[in-house]
């Protein structure tokens, strides 16, 4: 052995796979899992010990063709773009790559999230925040200040006007207030600094948001709750969480309008292994706290599902397309993320937030 080869450190396959940032599995010739890295645990929301020793397609549900090829010792390579798999009970689109490893029939299987999944996990959130931030800065400067003068002038005119003319001044005031409210909503996006966060009992903002939505007394809609009573404190902002949940609950309720069998389900859960890098310099942040809002309505039209968190994207006749963009912005500012999924006839929005490291329950 020469000096060059002797200087190269030796690694076993466990160390190599574990250090890989992509979800990577080591399987034998029959498709039995020998090892998985942390990225697989995160993707499947299952611990390594529960996966090793099982056939890969019993853990990662996939098309029959892929199952046959992975259980065939003669098949050493596989490349599939945009393949749909099911992990943790939800469909995910991935680029699937399988290559031989060593001389014992073992194979490396990599599951790489497609661009669509990457956008759902955070790419669209960053884009929506930047785009809406620019729009808010412009509109707030050019429109909001003159509105105060218009409103004041209309109120002065109303003092000496008769009843037939007063209704027009009232209309002016109402329209000015409506536009001012719109600008206030958009100004949320121009705030570049992170939201002040602290250890928070998640059920306090949940209760506040639920009370506000239930006060609308929407006919034909049933609210269901599925809470994890052992959930730890979340690192978040009370007002931001209330705003997020009110927007999601309101959207879910609106999607069920006119039905007599509508259900809005609010749930919390602890998800092991989930983390994300928001690109803000803080590196990967663990996001084990999940709060989700689901409804059994018709769902978001397929043609806009990839843009659902972008500003001004909406299907509502009177909608402004800011609600979900604001949800994404607030979640991101707290170091979290939000996902939109459609499966089994349910529309689901899942907000993932970091847990508080320290702090007593308020």
C-alpha angles and dihedrals in degrees: 000000000000126000093262097055093040090058093058110096118232121237131185121227093259092061093046095050094042091056093052112105091209121081100266132178132188111216133177128233092280095050096257113149114244100171141355131192129229092266090062091050088053094047095047097033087226130116121248094246090059092055106040112094095024126106109263096237091054087063100033109037112218146159118297092246092058092046092054093049094049093050092049111092089202092061108082102160136046133168121183126169120210094358116173116232130170120229128168088002096301133098118248129183114224142165103242120207126178123181133170119265122201124328101290099081093263119144137200115228118195123190111198118189111241121238090259092057092045090055092050090053097052118310094094090046093060092045093049093049094052095044095047091043091060092047092049094051092052097044096043091054098042101039116020100064096051089049091068090057093048091050093049092049091050091052091051091051091050092061095069100030127105121238095268092055097036091068089063093052089049089053090052091051092047092050092047090051091049092052091045090053090052091052091048089055092049093048088068087074096055093064105102098179122091118261116257105256133191139168104295136186099230093209093067095066089037090057092047093050093046092051092052094050095043089053088071087070094216111197120231095017124115120198116214127189129204108177132176103226092198095057112138125227115291124223100235150105119272097216093045093051091048090051092048093050095044090053093047094044092047092050091049091049093048090051089059097049113138095019126111097201100052121139128191112194123198115192140170129202143165112240117196119216101012115136138150140194109225092190093244096120096261094103122220114348123200111236106190098150114088128184116178137188117201135177135184094226128122094280134223114316111262093237094064102033092102091053099040094119095048117105119259093020109127143136095205116108092223095029125122098201094235103107100080093036087057091047090054093046094050093046091050093048089056090052093257140105141221132222133201117209136172117200140141092005093304130113109215132190113190121193115198120198136175121259120241111254094209138009139095122260108269 
